[in-house]
Amino acid sequence: FDNLEEVQYLKSKIGYVNVVLIGGEGQGKDKKFRSVNRSNVTHSGLSRYEDYHSAGAISSNNGEVSAAKYNKFLDSEGRGFLRENGRDILFEGKTDRGTDAAYGVDYLLGDLVQVSDGDAINTPARVVEYIRSDDAQNGYQAFPTLRIKDD
């Protein structure tokens, strides 16, 4: 809505996962595990960002589903988890009070808005945070944070 000024751009690896360990059915030493890498690349050392995801609800129906097919289900669950946990691109800025768009009226937390710098960036982003401040020195100020997913 042309209402951001003092914008900061951040591409973050916080929360970025490139390997996920999927825990399937079973308990203890009988639990079934699969490790899934992003983009079929093996990550190691300091470039490995690993997380765990429980997929115990995926069942082999007491062996009715073959081990190969069950592993494919777990691998699919792992790829889905990796898609949801990609790199974050964040835009933070201060709103310009002189514009027509207003938080709570035109957009809310979770809404998709269009981010454009008039040049290279023109993409939808989700409103993930909205901080308001009101004090005698600076008056009312608002600072939204917008997230763009980068898989």
C-alpha positions, 0 to 999 in steps of 0.5 A, spaced: 500 500 500 506 504 499 506 505 506 513 502 508 519 507 510 525 505 513 525 498 510 530 493 512 531 486 508 534 480 511 535 473 508 535 468 514 538 461 515 534 461 522 530 455 522 533 453 515 533 446 515 536 442 510 536 435 513 530 432 516 530 425 520 523 422 520 520 418 525 515 413 523 511 408 527 514 403 532 517 405 539 524 405 542 529 400 538 523 398 533 522 405 531 522 406 523 527 412 521 528 415 515 533 421 513 531 426 508 536 431 504 534 437 501 535 437 493 538 430 494 544 433 496 548 430 502 549 436 507 555 435 513 559 439 518 557 446 519 553 446 513 548 441 516 541 444 519 538 438 521 531 437 525 526 431 527 519 430 525 515 425 527 510 421 522 508 416 527 501 416 524 503 413 518 502 406 518 504 400 515 498 397 517 502 391 520 506 389 514 500 390 509 504 396 506 511 393 503 517 396 507 519 400 500 512 403 499 512 405 507 519 408 506 517 412 500 511 415 504 516 417 510 520 420 504 514 424 502 513 426 509 520 429 509 520 433 503 514 436 505 517 438 512 523 441 508 518 445 504 515 448 510 522 449 513 525 453 508 529 460 508 526 466 510 526 472 507 524 478 511 522 485 510 521 490 516 519 497 516 516 503 519 509 504 516 508 511 513 502 514 517 500 519 511 497 513 507 490 510 506 492 503 508 491 501 516 493 495 520 486 492 522 482 495 517 486 493 510 490 488 513 491 483 519 496 478 521 497 472 516 494 476 510 498 476 504 500 483 501 504 485 495 511 487 497 514 492 491 520 496 491 519 499 485 525 496 482 527 488 483 522 486 488 515 485 486 512 479 490 507 477 495 509 476 503 505 474 509 504 479 515 507 475 520 508 481 526 506 488 527 509 492 533 506 498 535 509 504 539 506 510 542 510 515 546 511 522 548 517 523 544 516 519 537 508 519 537 505 513 534 509 508 530 508 501 527 513 496 525 510 490 521 514 484 519 513 481 512 515 474 510 517 471 503 518 464 503 524 461 499 524 454 498 
